[in-house]
């Protein structure tokens, strides 16, 4: 093929929207991936907030039990340790 013919095909593809549509599809794919990652972090944050609330209530319950009954902390069930197994 002649160089002029190749240039004409490239110009036709760009002006016809083929490359433009391809770029739009790539951008949409990246945005979708970003949205999924954000949703994952939001779920993680929500779970961590709940965990902190549970641990806070557990601490307050142990403190009240100690103050009202005099039970030593050593006789109370231990606070569970949460590991990050990821």
Secondary structure, DSSP 8 states (H G I E B T S, - for coil): --HHHHHHHHHHHHHHTHHHHHHHHHHHHHHHHHHHHHHHHHHHHHHHHHHHHHHHHHHHHHHHHHHHH---GGGS----------
